[in-house]
Amino acid sequence: MLIKNANAYINGKFRIRDILINGEQIVKIAYCINAKNEEIIDANGLIALPGLIEIHAHLREPGQEQKEDFLSGSRAALAGGYCLVYDMPNNMPKPTITKEALEKKKMLAKNALCEIRFHFGATKNNFVEVRNAKPESMKIYLGKTTGNLVIKSNVALKHMKNFPKGKQIIVHAQDGETVEDAQTGVQTAIKLAKKATRKIHITHTSTAKEIELAKKWKLATVDTAPHYLFLNKEEAIKMKPKEKMFVNPPLRNKKEVACMWKELEKIDAIGTDHAPHLLNDKIKGAHGFPGLETALALFLDAHSKKKISLDWIATRFSENPAKIMKLNKYGKIANGYFANITLVDLRKVWIVKGKNLYSKAKWTPFEGRVLKGKVVKTIYKGKVVFTESV
């Protein structure tokens, strides 16, 4: 495959280049590459981002396939520009806390359209399972969430000390509904990480103070979800039905959101926290938003309004997630890297409609938003796996 005339993010800058792909890898990047028998993609006028990496999604399989499964979730991911998705362990009724559960997920995910990897859940008594399963990453819950995986600080510390230092631990630190609770949770997580002298990643931070507290530990990274930057409590309260606005951590007020925007440079990555619930589940009180198909577009629209740079988007959606998860050959458009490339049209204006999304949820908290910028092609390991319909 030969991608011609793409404005590609290469070595920290956007440059007009041709990109030659052989099999699953990028083999040459240059001003002008002559084609022979290659499949040619004319990317003139398009932005080429390294294939997006989602480090925080809930794909619901097994257990709640009516909400999402690996096929529908991966299709939604590709439509949003993602080539690799990390699935969270808090499946119901059986979470991913044993070797058997992890192997079952790996088998079920073979029908996915993009790459799926898995965080392993920490519990008060699954230390042997962790050793046997040898997961590439672990999720520690210090605060409430879907399922029942919350552990106490002393247990979390033991996991932090025992889990291999070269692997990433993701921490759900927020404990409770208030801003103060969120900050306390992050303080606890950082205190434990320092005691264990290990790297951790704090997920879905929703206040500037959380980011500030996390950054006091040199081995801590943080992400936030799009809804903590593009929604606020005051406007969400108008959603009908009102249960649509429920998410954990909760949405913050306008003042807190404004403070989050001021901390953009300290945010290491964007994780959607894709939580596909059917509308009848939301009405019953389910917390969470679907987000794989709108995340990048929201930031592209913000770029069109000169609120954020394309470089920031490329690093937070691709390059930094690869670094956080210590992935080789991911997160960059470079020779020898996997040919995971997201082609974006910054000029494309579209209206967000839940009924048109690939996720089984078929709704979105961003219903009716007019956004400028959209994924038009997603290339996964050298193959075009998504093309935007005209």
Secondary structure by P-SEA (a helix, b strand, c coil): cccccccccccccccbbbbbbccccccccccbbbbccccccccccbbbcccccccbbbcccccccccccaaaaaaaaaaacccbbbbbccccccccccaaaaaaaaaaacccccbbbbbbbbcccaaaaaaaacccbbbbbcccccccccccaaaaaaaaacccccbbbbbcccccccaaaaaaaaaaaaaaaaaacbbbbbcccccaaaaaaaaccccccccccccccccccccccccccccccccccccccaaaaaaaaaacccccccccccccccaaaaaabbbbbbccccaaaaaaaaaaaccccaaaaaaaacaaaaaaaccccccccccccccbbbbbcccbbbbbbcccccccccccccccccccccccbbbccccccccccc
